[in-house]
């Protein structure tokens, strides 16, 4: 997961009145397009059944084909509650339309003070949908600044606000695509009542109550007392008893009433009636609807923030299950490499909720929840004590370890040097550890994901990174050995690359790269060599150690066609993490693997109506919309002939004040931090689980 999208919750604004509906852009006016500019978009005025509109036909060259609407003097939106406009998709493919709103303090000349907020709307093919963008004013306090809230992605005050009295620009755009999109944008209208939930109290601390919930707001499902927590627990027990696993499932969650294929006693893949499937150990068709991180919740940092929390238990031997020391954080701007004290509200709440033997009771209820919710897979990064109950099929995960290619780069770190002997040696050690050997020949283990969201760059990046590395880098030595086999001498290479190396040794010592466009064939060939060595080594080690489980790839988040193509040579299933409102948005990327089974390793949606400060990577308006979007996403997976499963990230919400690793504090769980399930998404998941095999079969 990557992008940052700050969000808001809290307080009261008094005395504002609603603005009568005002048309900001009226496309019924013949000269209205003179108020706009565009880039890689053909914009024309039209009229459809909804009224005047601006038709946009996007190009394929610019990263963000856009129409810009500017107001040098600034618009005043402060008396409105929302900006709204309709979008009608004229094409057959879904289109993801973005609207960016820029605002700044009045009289501002500093570009750094401009606030940019981007909102997204998915419009299905030959359908229409409507933007409803909530307008939140900037907040202030005489005692506290929004910047005082650190170590978390979304903040309780000011995160999603704008300078509504000085909106300077609106941009309507799509992301770059090989497709040409055609859609019509209706009049832009200001409407509604001003937001009344954004003011910062003069004294907001503490901001979390004893259950780790936001203190200054209420919502359905919030725990107000220990007695209420116990009531929620007992109510859920009755709900689970009344809602067993779908009757159409067999023991593993496969299609009991569907066709019978060859049973091997393990999971495998097969293409059946033109669609790829997993096949369960009994030979039944299986679609993997899963949830990641099934276990107890993350820790949040306490250092310099203890006054944020209303009530923490004593930090002593009796509470060691809930406190920890953490150095695994990326929030370098604040904690850096410091060791910080951290606390898990979710773990503490689970103990209070279930009492004696609380861990085992939580493991048991988690194993009961998933099939009741229509979920048949315990997915990546889940607790082994839960999946080793062997009540729900699971996927396991392994990480590779080796020195990096020093000249490479990536969000989660540099690319491992797959030519270093430690790469294979460490992987062979890993598969001898108990955490792995306990999964070998386990019929409940579907297979293994290895690594996650590696920085694959473009089709020359790993070769260029290798050239920028020191002379002792094993990958660099391998690259130059490869070039020696092709070129008779260094002069021949210099002619093709436009370089002036004196010798092969001089090239090894150099950290220079060829000019852009030079040596491209050799660079992409070596990139293929790196990717092949990576996937082949992992495939070989896994199949030697565990021949009956599937190799499920590296969970591509960003990838170029070459990396995906190479992965398809070696992986049983190619995996992608696709954060979008539908996997169709990344269909072109996935299809780079050819006719292979694919699986979605991560996706989610979040909203701000349940006391959290950040929506996660894909925002929706509320829990109802989250359930609808979840249904659409899973249904789009079920109807794609190559997708054999999709795994939601993650089981529980992030800590409200941010996980120690990187400050993520997203509303992305099936359960919240008090261990209360979200009813809306669970109802959607149950319905999908009961009908998913009929949907996939087209019945």
Secondary structure as the mmCIF struct_conf table of DSSP 4:
data_model
#
loop_
_struct_conf.conf_type_id
_struct_conf.id
_struct_conf.beg_label_comp_id
_struct_conf.beg_label_asym_id
_struct_conf.beg_label_seq_id
_struct_conf.end_label_comp_id
_struct_conf.end_label_asym_id
_struct_conf.end_label_seq_id
BEND BEND1 UNK A 15 UNK A 15
HELX_LH_PP_P HELX_LH_PP_P1 UNK A 18 UNK A 21
STRN STRN1 UNK A 22 UNK A 25
TURN_TY1_P TURN_TY1_P1 UNK A 27 UNK A 28
BEND BEND2 UNK A 29 UNK A 29
TURN_TY1_P TURN_TY1_P2 UNK A 30 UNK A 31
HELX_RH_3T_P HELX_RH_3T_P1 UNK A 32 UNK A 35
STRN STRN2 UNK A 36 UNK A 39
BEND BEND3 UNK A 40 UNK A 40
STRN STRN3 UNK A 41 UNK A 48
TURN_TY1_P TURN_TY1_P3 UNK A 49 UNK A 50
STRN STRN4 UNK A 51 UNK A 58
BEND BEND4 UNK A 60 UNK A 62
TURN_TY1_P TURN_TY1_P4 UNK A 63 UNK A 64
STRN STRN5 UNK A 66 UNK A 75
TURN_TY1_P TURN_TY1_P5 UNK A 78 UNK A 79
BEND BEND5 UNK A 81 UNK A 81
STRN STRN6 UNK A 82 UNK A 89
BEND BEND6 UNK A 91 UNK A 93
STRN STRN7 UNK A 95 UNK A 103
TURN_TY1_P TURN_TY1_P6 UNK A 106 UNK A 107
HELX_RH_3T_P HELX_RH_3T_P2 UNK A 111 UNK A 113
STRN STRN8 UNK A 115 UNK A 123
TURN_TY1_P TURN_TY1_P7 UNK A 125 UNK A 126
STRN STRN9 UNK A 128 UNK A 134
STRN STRN10 UNK A 137 UNK A 137
BEND BEND7 UNK A 142 UNK A 143
HELX_RH_3T_P HELX_RH_3T_P3 UNK A 146 UNK A 148
BEND BEND8 UNK A 151 UNK A 154
BEND BEND9 UNK A 156 UNK A 158
TURN_TY1_P TURN_TY1_P8 UNK A 159 UNK A 160
STRN STRN11 UNK A 162 UNK A 162
TURN_TY1_P TURN_TY1_P9 UNK A 164 UNK A 165
STRN STRN12 UNK A 167 UNK A 173
BEND BEND10 UNK A 178 UNK A 179
HELX_LH_PP_P HELX_LH_PP_P2 UNK A 180 UNK A 181
STRN STRN13 UNK A 182 UNK A 186
STRN STRN14 UNK A 188 UNK A 191
BEND BEND11 UNK A 192 UNK A 192
HELX_LH_PP_P HELX_LH_PP_P3 UNK A 193 UNK A 195
BEND BEND12 UNK A 197 UNK A 197
HELX_LH_PP_P HELX_LH_PP_P4 UNK A 199 UNK A 201
TURN_TY1_P TURN_TY1_P10 UNK A 202 UNK A 203
STRN STRN15 UNK A 208 UNK A 208
TURN_TY1_P TURN_TY1_P11 UNK A 210 UNK A 211
BEND BEND13 UNK A 212 UNK A 212
STRN STRN16 UNK A 214 UNK A 214
TURN_TY1_P TURN_TY1_P12 UNK A 215 UNK A 216
TURN_TY1_P TURN_TY1_P13 UNK A 220 UNK A 221
BEND BEND14 UNK A 225 UNK A 225
HELX_RH_AL_P HELX_RH_AL_P1 UNK A 226 UNK A 242
BEND BEND15 UNK A 243 UNK A 243
BEND BEND16 UNK A 245 UNK A 245
TURN_TY1_P TURN_TY1_P14 UNK A 247 UNK A 248
STRN STRN17 UNK A 249 UNK A 249
TURN_TY1_P TURN_TY1_P15 UNK A 251 UNK A 252
BEND BEND17 UNK A 253 UNK A 254
STRN STRN18 UNK A 255 UNK A 255
TURN_TY1_P TURN_TY1_P16 UNK A 256 UNK A 257
BEND BEND18 UNK A 258 UNK A 258
STRN STRN19 UNK A 260 UNK A 260
BEND BEND19 UNK A 265 UNK A 266
STRN STRN20 UNK A 268 UNK A 272
TURN_TY1_P TURN_TY1_P17 UNK A 273 UNK A 274
STRN STRN21 UNK A 275 UNK A 279
TURN_TY1_P TURN_TY1_P18 UNK A 281 UNK A 282
BEND BEND20 UNK A 283 UNK A 283
STRN STRN22 UNK A 284 UNK A 284
STRN STRN23 UNK A 285 UNK A 286
STRN STRN24 UNK A 288 UNK A 291
BEND BEND21 UNK A 292 UNK A 292
BEND BEND22 UNK A 295 UNK A 296
HELX_LH_PP_P HELX_LH_PP_P5 UNK A 297 UNK A 299
STRN STRN25 UNK A 300 UNK A 301
TURN_TY1_P TURN_TY1_P19 UNK A 303 UNK A 305
HELX_RH_3T_P HELX_RH_3T_P4 UNK A 306 UNK A 308
STRN STRN26 UNK A 309 UNK A 309
BEND BEND23 UNK A 310 UNK A 310
BEND BEND24 UNK A 316 UNK A 316
HELX_RH_3T_P HELX_RH_3T_P5 UNK A 317 UNK A 319
TURN_TY1_P TURN_TY1_P20 UNK A 320 UNK A 322
STRN STRN27 UNK A 323 UNK A 326
TURN_TY1_P TURN_TY1_P21 UNK A 332 UNK A 337
STRN STRN28 UNK A 340 UNK A 343
HELX_RH_AL_P HELX_RH_AL_P2 UNK A 345 UNK A 354
TURN_TY1_P TURN_TY1_P22 UNK A 356 UNK A 357
HELX_RH_AL_P HELX_RH_AL_P3 UNK A 358 UNK A 372
TURN_TY1_P TURN_TY1_P23 UNK A 373 UNK A 374
STRN STRN29 UNK A 377 UNK A 378
TURN_TY1_P TURN_TY1_P24 UNK A 380 UNK A 381
HELX_RH_AL_P HELX_RH_AL_P4 UNK A 384 UNK A 387
TURN_TY1_P TURN_TY1_P25 UNK A 388 UNK A 389
BEND BEND25 UNK A 391 UNK A 392
STRN STRN30 UNK A 393 UNK A 398
STRN STRN31 UNK A 404 UNK A 404
TURN_TY1_P TURN_TY1_P26 UNK A 406 UNK A 407
TURN_TY1_P TURN_TY1_P27 UNK A 411 UNK A 412
HELX_LH_PP_P HELX_LH_PP_P6 UNK A 414 UNK A 415
STRN STRN32 UNK A 416 UNK A 416
TURN_TY1_P TURN_TY1_P28 UNK A 418 UNK A 419
BEND BEND26 UNK A 420 UNK A 420
HELX_RH_AL_P HELX_RH_AL_P5 UNK A 421 UNK A 430
TURN_TY1_P TURN_TY1_P29 UNK A 431 UNK A 432
BEND BEND27 UNK A 433 UNK A 433
HELX_RH_AL_P HELX_RH_AL_P6 UNK A 434 UNK A 437
TURN_TY1_P TURN_TY1_P30 UNK A 438 UNK A 441
TURN_TY1_P TURN_TY1_P31 UNK A 443 UNK A 444
STRN STRN33 UNK A 445 UNK A 450
BEND BEND28 UNK A 451 UNK A 451
BEND BEND29 UNK A 453 UNK A 453
BEND BEND30 UNK A 458 UNK A 458
TURN_TY1_P TURN_TY1_P32 UNK A 459 UNK A 460
HELX_RH_AL_P HELX_RH_AL_P7 UNK A 461 UNK A 467
TURN_TY1_P TURN_TY1_P33 UNK A 468 UNK A 468
BEND BEND31 UNK A 469 UNK A 469
TURN_TY1_P TURN_TY1_P34 UNK A 471 UNK A 472
HELX_RH_AL_P HELX_RH_AL_P8 UNK A 474 UNK A 486
BEND BEND32 UNK A 488 UNK A 489
HELX_RH_AL_P HELX_RH_AL_P9 UNK A 490 UNK A 497
TURN_TY1_P TURN_TY1_P35 UNK A 498 UNK A 498
BEND BEND33 UNK A 502 UNK A 503
HELX_RH_AL_P HELX_RH_AL_P10 UNK A 504 UNK A 509
HELX_LH_PP_P HELX_LH_PP_P7 UNK A 514 UNK A 515
TURN_TY1_P TURN_TY1_P36 UNK A 516 UNK A 517
BEND BEND34 UNK A 518 UNK A 519
HELX_RH_AL_P HELX_RH_AL_P11 UNK A 520 UNK A 545
TURN_TY1_P TURN_TY1_P37 UNK A 547 UNK A 548
BEND BEND35 UNK A 549 UNK A 549
STRN STRN34 UNK A 550 UNK A 551
STRN STRN35 UNK A 556 UNK A 556
BEND BEND36 UNK A 557 UNK A 558
HELX_RH_AL_P HELX_RH_AL_P12 UNK A 561 UNK A 570
BEND BEND37 UNK A 572 UNK A 573
STRN STRN36 UNK A 574 UNK A 577
BEND BEND38 UNK A 580 UNK A 582
HELX_RH_3T_P HELX_RH_3T_P6 UNK A 583 UNK A 586
HELX_RH_AL_P HELX_RH_AL_P13 UNK A 587 UNK A 590
HELX_RH_3T_P HELX_RH_3T_P7 UNK A 591 UNK A 593
BEND BEND39 UNK A 595 UNK A 596
STRN STRN37 UNK A 598 UNK A 602
STRN STRN38 UNK A 606 UNK A 606
BEND BEND40 UNK A 608 UNK A 611
BEND BEND41 UNK A 613 UNK A 613
STRN STRN39 UNK A 614 UNK A 614
BEND BEND42 UNK A 617 UNK A 618
STRN STRN40 UNK A 619 UNK A 619
BEND BEND43 UNK A 621 UNK A 622
HELX_RH_AL_P HELX_RH_AL_P14 UNK A 623 UNK A 638
TURN_TY1_P TURN_TY1_P38 UNK A 639 UNK A 639
BEND BEND44 UNK A 640 UNK A 642
STRN STRN41 UNK A 643 UNK A 648
BEND BEND45 UNK A 649 UNK A 649
BEND BEND46 UNK A 651 UNK A 651
STRN STRN42 UNK A 652 UNK A 652
HELX_LH_PP_P HELX_LH_PP_P8 UNK A 653 UNK A 655
TURN_TY1_P TURN_TY1_P39 UNK A 656 UNK A 657
TURN_TY1_P TURN_TY1_P40 UNK A 660 UNK A 662
STRN STRN43 UNK A 666 UNK A 666
BEND BEND47 UNK A 670 UNK A 670
STRN STRN44 UNK A 671 UNK A 671
TURN_TY1_P TURN_TY1_P41 UNK A 673 UNK A 674
BEND BEND48 UNK A 675 UNK A 675
STRN STRN45 UNK A 677 UNK A 677
HELX_RH_AL_P HELX_RH_AL_P15 UNK A 679 UNK A 696
TURN_TY1_P TURN_TY1_P42 UNK A 697 UNK A 698
#
